[in-house]
Amino acid sequence: MTKKLTGKAAAMAAGAIGSAAVAAALLYANKRKEKKANSPDKPGVIPSGEAPETD
């Protein structure tokens, strides 16, 4: 059996969970932003070896 949290303890627990969720969301968004910034603007090497202008 588990104890029910009431009052101040429940508020603190909810605050801790909410804070962790916000922190995780910010880390995820920052990681996506960095990944997008580091991606090249041009596509990589053409596998056939032909210049892309000949397509």
QUILIN-V666897 format. One record per backbone hydrogen bond with DSSP energy under -1.0 kcal/mol. NH is the residue of the N-H (numbers start at 0). CO is the residue of the C=O. E is the energy in kcal/mol with one decimal. If there is no record, write none. Layout:
# QUILIN-V666897
nh=NH co=CO e=E
nh=NH co=CO e=E
This chain:
# QUILIN-V666897
nh=8 co=5 e=-1.1
nh=10 co=6 e=-1.9
nh=11 co=7 e=-2.3
nh=12 co=8 e=-2.2
nh=13 co=9 e=-2.5
nh=14 co=10 e=-2.2
nh=15 co=11 e=-2.3
nh=16 co=12 e=-2.2
nh=17 co=13 e=-2.5
nh=18 co=14 e=-2.6
nh=19 co=15 e=-2.1
nh=20 co=16 e=-2.1
nh=21 co=17 e=-2.3
nh=22 co=18 e=-2.4
nh=23 co=19 e=-2.3
nh=24 co=20 e=-2.1
nh=25 co=21 e=-2.2
nh=26 co=22 e=-2.3
nh=27 co=23 e=-2.3
nh=28 co=24 e=-2.4
nh=29 co=25 e=-2.3
nh=30 co=26 e=-2.2
nh=31 co=27 e=-2.1
nh=32 co=28 e=-2.2
nh=33 co=29 e=-2.4
nh=34 co=30 e=-2.2
nh=35 co=31 e=-2.2
nh=36 co=32 e=-2.1
nh=37 co=33 e=-1.8
nh=48 co=45 e=-1.3
nh=53 co=50 e=-1.6
nh=54 co=51 e=-1.1
